[in-house]
Amino acid sequence: MSLIGKFASVGSATMASRILGFAREALIAAAIGVGPVTDAFYAAFRFPNLFRRLFAEGAFNTAFIPLFAKEMEGGGVEAARRFGEDVLAVLMMVLLALSSAAMLAMPFLVSTIIAPGFAASPEKFDLTVIMTRIMFPYLFCMSLVAMFSGILNAMRHYFLAALVPTLLNVILIGVLLVALFWQFDPRQTGIWLAWGVFASGLAQLFFLIQGARHAGYSMRVRRPRLTPGVKRLLVLMAPALLTGGIMQINLLVGQIIASTQDNAIGLLNFADRINQLPLGVIGIAVGVVLLPELSRALKAGDHADAQHLQNRSMEFALGLTLPAAVGLMVMPAPIVAILYERGQFTALDTAMTAAALAAFASGLPAYVLTKVFQPAFFAREDMKTPMWFSLITVVVNIAASLLFFPVYGHVAIAAATSLSAWVNVLLLAVTLWRRGDFRPSSLTLRRIAFMLLASAVMGVVVWGMLTGLPQFVGHDLLIVRILTVVAIVVLAAVAYFGVALATGGIDRKELARARRRDRKNVSH
């Protein structure tokens, strides 16, 4: 399967999860709206999610996949199985200790880290403690999910690992439909959502264990041992703890600051959910596929192939994120209104969420480019350089948030997150260039320039239609607004891809070759 085909495989599964995520957020908006329960739920959910992305998806997988791939290349499946079993034993021990300590110290954690601003509202504070305790075991399940996903990705089985996150949204949608049918009050709905999160972790772990067995890779639980391979993993994980989850750290920093403004956490989460669609589909696809592919190329000493992989990944990422960013910045309000404005979610909530969405979207290309540049360090087992850059971006994020929050409120949090992402990308790219590990070809640079031109043309088209069709964009009937936004999106896509294909920003011949290769692989 071609590189684009692998991106498409992971991206399609992630797209399904993100679409279900929209349905989930729309139901949350209808069931509990923007208020204290929403703030408590999102604050509680983000905390185990932060640890999951820092420890599991961030630090663990960025260190584990290159080492696992090396074991596969050097000793075959049996060597990789022994390494995996040793890692599994140590991972479970660490997770049990971390989870137990966090559950006991949860009131302290909520008052100091998760949402210190909630201390002024005892009811919201207590609800956050309850929800976080219910959901924190989700970290244990999802850390093991990340390990089995890494194993499947290293074995080039990408689809299942990308698909299982849909179970979270499927289960929470089921909970919300029951809550709406039986007319649960917001607090009761929030508690049931917390239990749904925990149940989804168990379900995802079950399916991935079965998937690994089906792929010919099963493991048994051993006594924890610090073998040389495990020690190497821990050494690589230490700096990657910060690097892999930098966006989550910045969002947590924003949450701490935003907890002093009523409803700010809920508004930021609704905006971030929309921003996560292109970010998740494209960024996750690039990050999941690129790291194992780069690791293989570098282990084989094929530096030319590594450069080619990086250039093609950058073209793919920018080819889709640039128009997405422009679209979300030019027309955030109509999109937010269609997705959320019903039930407890008001027109004022739409306006405030749209402002945050535009600020988040300005950093969308940077978020995805990070997924292109960081694997170039990780595949070379250099975890420390991205770690130092991550520390710098956290400082930038905190400084910008504190400086502008008193004036712009929750929008400043989103803008600071985007600014810090661009700082991170700049530092990563310049360092790779100085080391000789990043050399975009003249063809890649030319294509990116034409992508920028096509995105600008698309933005003008979208702006023109919004200003020319206000009676349809703001129509009282939801179906009219939906059809109008769909029509604008379709015409925007025609404008972007028309200009990109005409100028060579997107190479139609290369796309045709990729489709032919993938059809050939499928037929075999």
C-alpha positions in Angstrom: 0.0 0.0 0.0 1.3 3.5 -0.9 2.1 6.1 1.7 -1.1 8.1 0.7 -3.1 4.8 0.9 -1.8 4.2 4.5 -2.7 7.8 5.4 -6.2 7.3 3.9 -6.7 4.0 5.8 -6.0 5.6 9.2 -7.7 8.8 8.2 -10.9 7.1 7.2 -11.2 5.3 10.5 -10.3 8.5 12.4 -12.9 10.4 10.4 -15.6 7.9 11.5 -14.6 8.5 15.1 -14.6 12.3 14.7 -18.0 12.3 13.0 -19.4 10.3 15.9 -17.6 12.8 18.2 -19.6 15.6 16.6 -22.8 13.6 17.3 -21.7 13.1 20.9 -21.0 16.8 21.4 -24.3 17.9 19.8 -26.1 15.6 22.2 -24.1 16.9 25.2 -25.0 20.5 24.1 -28.7 19.5 23.9 -28.7 17.5 27.1 -26.7 19.7 29.5 -25.8 22.8 27.4 -23.1 25.2 28.6 -23.0 25.3 32.4 -21.5 23.9 35.6 -22.0 20.2 34.8 -20.4 20.7 31.3 -17.4 22.4 32.9 -17.1 19.7 35.5 -17.4 16.8 33.0 -14.8 18.3 30.5 -12.4 19.2 33.3 -12.7 15.7 34.8 -12.3 14.0 31.4 -9.3 16.1 30.3 -7.2 15.0 33.3 -7.0 11.2 32.6 -6.9 12.1 28.9 -3.8 14.3 29.6 -2.0 11.4 31.3 -3.2 9.0 28.5 -1.7 11.2 25.8 1.4 12.1 27.7 2.2 8.7 29.1 0.6 6.3 26.7 0.1 7.8 23.2 2.8 10.4 23.6 5.8 9.2 25.6 5.1 5.5 25.3 4.4 5.0 21.7 7.1 7.4 20.4 9.7 5.4 22.3 8.1 2.0 22.0 7.5 1.8 18.2 11.1 2.3 17.1 12.4 -0.2 19.6 9.7 -2.7 18.8 10.4 -2.3 15.1 14.1 -2.9 15.8 13.3 -6.1 17.6 11.1 -7.2 14.7 13.8 -6.5 12.2 16.6 -8.1 14.2 15.0 -11.1 16.0 11.7 -11.6 14.4 8.3 -12.0 16.0 9.6 -14.0 19.0 12.1 -11.4 20.0 9.4 -8.7 19.6 7.0 -10.8 21.7 9.5 -11.1 24.6 10.2 -7.4 24.5 6.5 -6.7 24.5 5.8 -9.0 27.4 8.6 -7.3 29.5 7.2 -3.9 28.7 3.6 -4.9 29.5 4.6 -6.2 32.9 6.4 -2.9 33.9 3.7 -0.8 32.3 0.9 -2.4 34.3 2.8 -2.0 37.5 3.4 1.7 36.9 -0.2 2.3 35.9 -1.6 0.6 39.0 0.6 2.7 41.3 -0.2 6.0 39.4 -4.0 5.3 39.4 -4.1 4.3 43.1 -2.2 7.5 44.1 -4.3 9.7 41.9 -7.6 8.3 43.2 -6.6 9.0 46.8 -5.4 12.5 46.1 -8.2 13.5 43.8 -9.6 16.5 45.8 -6.1 17.9 46.1 -5.5 17.4 42.4 -8.8 19.1 41.4 -8.1 22.1 43.7 -4.5 22.6 42.5 -4.1 21.2 38.9 -7.4 20.2 37.2 -9.6 23.2 37.9 -8.5 25.5 40.8 -11.1 28.1 39.8 -13.8 25.6 40.8 -13.0 26.1 44.5 -15.4 29.0 44.6 -18.3 26.7 43.6 -18.4 23.7 46.1 -21.1 21.9 44.0 -19.0 22.1 40.8 -15.9 21.2 42.7 -17.4 18.1 44.3 -18.9 16.9 41.0 -15.6 17.3 39.3 -13.9 15.1 42.0 -16.6 12.4 41.6 -16.4 12.4 37.8 -12.6 12.3 37.8 -12.5 9.4 40.2 -14.9 7.4 38.0 -13.0 8.2 34.8 -9.4 7.9 36.0 -9.2 4.1 35.6 -9.8 4.9 31.9 -6.1 5.8 31.9 -5.1 2.2 32.8 -7.2 0.8 30.0 -6.1 3.3 27.4 -2.4 3.0 28.2 -2.7 -0.7 27.4 -4.7 0.2 24.3 -1.9 2.5 23.2 0.6 -0.4 23.6 -1.4 -2.8 21.5 -2.1 -0.1 19.0 1.7 0.5 18.7 2.2 -3.2 18.2 -0.4 -3.4 15.4 1.1 -0.2 13.8 4.6 -1.6 13.9 3.3 -4.7 12.2 1.6 -2.5 9.6 -1.9 -3.3 10.7 -3.1 0.4 10.9 -6.9 0.2 10.5 -8.1 -1.5 13.7 -6.0 0.7 16.0 -7.4 3.8 14.3 -11.0 2.4 14.4 -11.4 1.3 18.0 -11.6 4.9 19.4 -15.0 5.1 17.8 -16.2 2.9 20.7 -15.9 5.9 23.1 -18.3 7.9 21.0 -20.7 5.0 20.3 -21.0 4.3 24.1 -21.4 7.9 25.1 -24.0 8.6 22.3 -25.9 5.6 23.7 -25.7 7.1 27.2 -26.9 10.5 26.0 -29.8 9.1 24.0 -31.0 7.2 27.1 -30.6 10.4 29.2 -32.6 12.4 26.8 -35.3 9.8 26.5 -35.7 9.4 30.2 -35.1 13.1 30.8 -32.2 12.8 33.3 -31.2 16.0 35.0 -27.8 17.4 34.0 -26.0 16.1 37.0 -27.3 12.6 36.6 -26.4 12.7 32.9 -22.9 13.8 33.7 -22.3 10.9 36.1 -23.6 8.4 33.6 -21.3 9.9 31.0 -18.3 9.4 33.3 -19.2 5.7 33.7 -19.6 5.5 29.9 -16.0 6.8 29.5 -14.7 4.0 31.8 -16.7 1.3 29.9 -15.4 2.5 26.6 -11.8 2.0 27.8 -12.6 -1.7 28.7 -14.2 -2.2 25.3 -11.3 -0.7 23.3 -8.8 -2.8 25.2 -10.8 -6.0 24.5 -11.0 -5.5 20.8 -7.3 -4.6 20.4 -6.2 -7.7 22.3 -8.3 -9.8 20.0 -6.9 -7.9 17.0 -3.3 -8.6 18.0 -4.0 -12.3 18.5 -5.6 -12.4 15.1 -2.4 -10.8 13.6 -0.4 -13.6 15.2 0.8 -11.7 18.2 -0.3 -12.8 21.7 1.3 -12.0 25.0 1.2 -13.4 28.5 1.7 -11.3 31.7 5.2 -11.8 33.2 6.8 -10.7 36.5 8.0 -7.1 36.0 11.8 -7.1 35.1 14.0 -4.2 34.2 15.6 -5.8 31.1 18.1 -3.8 29.0 15.2 -3.2 26.4 12.9 -1.9 29.1 15.6 0.3 30.5 16.2 1.8 27.1 12.5 2.4 26.7 12.3 4.2 30.0 15.3 6.4 29.1 13.7 7.3 25.8 10.3 7.9 27.5 11.5 10.4 30.0 11.9 13.4 27.7 9.0 12.1 25.5 6.6 12.5 28.4 6.6 16.2 27.8 7.1 16.2 24.0 4.4 13.8 22.9 1.6 15.5 24.8 2.6 19.2 24.4 -0.8 20.2 22.9 -2.5 18.5 25.9 -0.3 20.3 28.3 -1.1 23.6 26.7 -4.8 22.8 26.8 -4.6 21.9 30.5 -2.8 25.2 31.2 -5.6 26.9 29.3 -8.2 25.0 31.3 -6.6 26.0 34.6 -6.6 29.7 33.6 -10.1 29.4 32.0 -11.6 27.9 35.1 -11.8 31.4 36.6 -14.4 32.4 33.9 -17.9 30.9 34.0 -18.6 28.4 31.1 -15.1 29.0 29.5 -14.1 25.4 29.7 -17.2 24.2 28.0 -16.9 26.8 25.3 -13.3 25.9 24.6 -14.1 22.2 24.4 -17.0 22.7 22.0 -14.6 24.7 19.8 -11.8 22.3 20.1 -14.0 19.4 19.1 -14.6 21.0 15.7 -10.9 21.8 15.3 -10.1 18.2 16.2 -11.8 16.9 13.0 -9.1 17.9 10.5 -6.4 17.8 13.2 -7.4 14.3 14.2 -8.0 12.9 10.7 -4.9 14.3 9.1 -2.5 14.6 12.1 -3.2 11.2 13.5 -2.9 9.6 10.1 0.5 11.2 9.5 1.8 10.6 13.0 0.7 6.9 13.1 2.0 6.0 9.7 5.2 8.2 9.5 7.0 7.1 12.6 7.2 3.3 11.9 7.9 4.0 8.2 10.8 6.4 9.0 12.1 4.0 11.6 12.3 1.3 9.0 14.0 3.5 6.4 16.6 4.8 8.9 17.3 1.3 10.3 18.0 0.2 6.7 20.3 3.2 6.1 18.0 4.6 3.4 18.2 8.3 4.1 17.0 9.3 0.7 13.8 7.4 1.3 13.4 9.0 4.7 13.7 12.5 3.1 11.1 11.4 0.5 8.7 10.2 3.2 9.0 13.5 5.1 8.4 15.6 2.0 5.4 13.6 0.8 4.0 13.7 4.4 4.4 17.5 4.6 2.6 17.9 1.2 -0.2 15.6 2.3 -0.6 17.4 5.6 -0.6 20.9 4.3 -2.7 20.0 1.2 -5.6 19.3 3.5 -5.0 21.4 6.6 -4.4 24.8 4.9 -7.9 24.9 3.3 -9.4 23.5 6.5 -7.8 26.2 8.6 -8.9 29.0 6.2 -12.5 27.6 6.1 -12.8 27.4 9.9 -11.4 30.9 10.3 -13.6 32.5 7.7 -16.9 30.9 8.6 -16.8 29.5 12.2 -20.2 30.8 13.4 -22.4 29.0 10.7 -20.6 25.7 11.4 -21.0 26.0 15.2 -24.7 27.0 14.9 -25.5 24.0 12.8 -23.7 21.5 15.0 -24.6 22.8 18.5 -27.3 25.6 18.6 -30.3 23.7 20.0 -31.7 22.8 23.4 -29.6 24.4 26.1 -27.1 25.8 23.6 -27.9 29.5 22.8 -27.0 32.0 20.1 -24.7 33.7 22.5 -22.9 30.4 23.1 -22.6 30.0 19.3 -20.9 33.4 19.0 -18.5 32.7 21.9 -17.6 29.2 20.6 -17.1 30.5 17.1 -14.5 33.1 18.3 -12.5 30.4 20.0 -12.8 28.1 17.0 -11.3 30.7 14.7 -8.4 31.2 17.1 -7.8 27.4 17.4 -8.0 27.0 13.6 -5.2 29.5 13.0 -2.8 27.0 14.5 -4.2 24.0 12.6 -1.3 23.7 10.1 1.2 23.9 12.9 -0.4 21.2 14.9 -0.2 18.8 11.9 3.3 19.8 10.9 4.4 18.9 14.4 3.3 15.3 13.5 5.6 15.5 10.4 8.7 16.9 12.1 8.7 15.1 15.5 8.9 11.6 14.1 12.2 12.6 12.4 13.7 13.0 15.9 11.9 10.0 17.5 12.9 7.6 14.7 16.6 8.6 15.4 15.9 8.0 19.1 16.4 11.7 19.9 13.8 12.5 22.5 15.6 15.3 24.3 15.6 18.0 21.6 11.8 18.0 21.1 11.4 18.0 24.9 13.3 21.3 25.2 11.3 22.8 22.5 8.1 21.6 24.2 9.2 23.3 27.4 9.7 26.6 25.4 6.2 26.3 23.9 4.6 25.8 27.3 6.3 29.0 28.6 5.1 30.8 25.5 1.5 29.5 26.0 1.4 30.4 29.7 2.8 33.9 29.0 0.4 34.6 26.2 -2.6 33.2 28.0 -1.9 35.3 31.2 -1.2 38.4 29.1 -4.3 38.4 27.0 -6.9 36.5 29.1 -8.0 39.5 31.1 -8.8 41.3 27.8 -10.1 38.6 25.5 -11.2 35.9 27.9 -11.5 32.3 26.6 -10.5 33.3 23.1 -7.0 34.2 24.4 -6.6 30.6 25.6 -7.2 29.3 22.1 -5.0 31.9 20.4 -2.1 31.2 22.8 -2.4 27.5 22.1 -2.1 28.2 18.4 0.9 30.6 18.9 2.8 28.0 20.9 2.2 25.4 18.2 3.8 27.7 15.6 6.8 28.3 17.8 7.2 24.6 18.2 7.1 23.9 14.5 9.6 26.6 13.8 12.1 25.3 16.3 11.7 21.7 15.0 12.1 22.6 11.4 15.1 24.9 11.9 16.9 22.2 14.0 16.3 19.5 11.4 17.5 21.8 8.7 20.7 22.6 10.5 21.3 18.8 11.0 20.8 18.1 7.4 17.7 15.9 8.2 15.2 18.3 6.6 15.6 19.2 3.0 12.4 20.0 1.2 12.8 19.6 -2.5 12.1 22.4 -4.9 9.0 20.5 -6.0 7.7 20.3 -2.5 8.2 24.1 -1.9 6.5 24.9 -5.2 3.6 22.7 -4.4 3.2 24.3 -0.9 3.3 27.8 -2.5 0.4 26.9 -4.8 -1.5 25.3 -1.9 -1.3 28.7 -0.2 -2.6 30.4 -3.3 -5.4 28.0 -3.7 -6.4 28.4 0.0 -6.4 32.2 -0.4 -8.7 31.9 -3.4 -11.0 29.6 -1.5 -11.1 32.0 1.4 -12.2 34.8 -0.8 -14.9 32.6 -2.3 -16.2 31.6 1.1 -16.2 35.2 2.4 -18.0 36.4 -0.8 -20.8 33.8 -0.4 -21.2 34.5 3.3 -21.6 38.2 2.7 -23.8 37.7 -0.3 -26.2 35.1 1.3 -26.9 36.4 4.8 -30.6 35.6 4.6 -29.8 31.9 4.0 -26.9 31.6 6.4 -29.0 33.0 9.2 -32.3 31.5 8.2 -34.8 30.4 10.9 -35.1 26.9 9.4 -32.3 24.6 10.3 -32.5 22.7 7.0 -32.0 25.9 5.0 -28.9 26.8 7.0 -27.5 23.3 6.6 -28.0 23.3 2.9 -26.5 26.7 2.6 -23.4 25.7 4.5 -23.0 22.5 2.6 -23.3 24.5 -0.7 -20.6 26.9 0.5 -18.3 24.0 1.5 -18.8 22.3 -1.8 -18.0 25.4 -3.8 -15.0 26.2 -1.6 -13.7 22.7 -2.2 -14.2 23.1 -6.0 -12.3 26.4 -5.8 -9.4 25.1 -3.8 -8.9 21.8 -5.7 -9.5 23.5 -9.0 -6.7 26.1 -8.4 -4.4 23.5 -6.7 -4.7 21.0 -9.6 -4.4 23.7 -12.3 -1.2 25.2 -10.8 0.4 21.9 -9.8 -0.1 22.4 -6.0 -1.6 18.9 -6.1 -0.2 16.5 -8.7 -3.0 14.6 -10.4 -0.6 12.1 -12.0 0.8 11.2 -8.6 -2.7 10.8 -7.1 -3.6 8.5 -10.0 -0.5 6.4 -9.5 -1.3 6.1 -5.8 -4.9 5.0 -6.6 -3.6 2.4 -9.1 -1.1 1.0 -6.6 -3.7 0.7 -3.9 -6.2 -1.0 -6.2 -3.5 -3.4 -7.2 -2.7 -4.1 -3.5 -6.4 -4.6 -2.7 -6.9 -7.0 -5.6 -4.0 -9.1 -4.4 
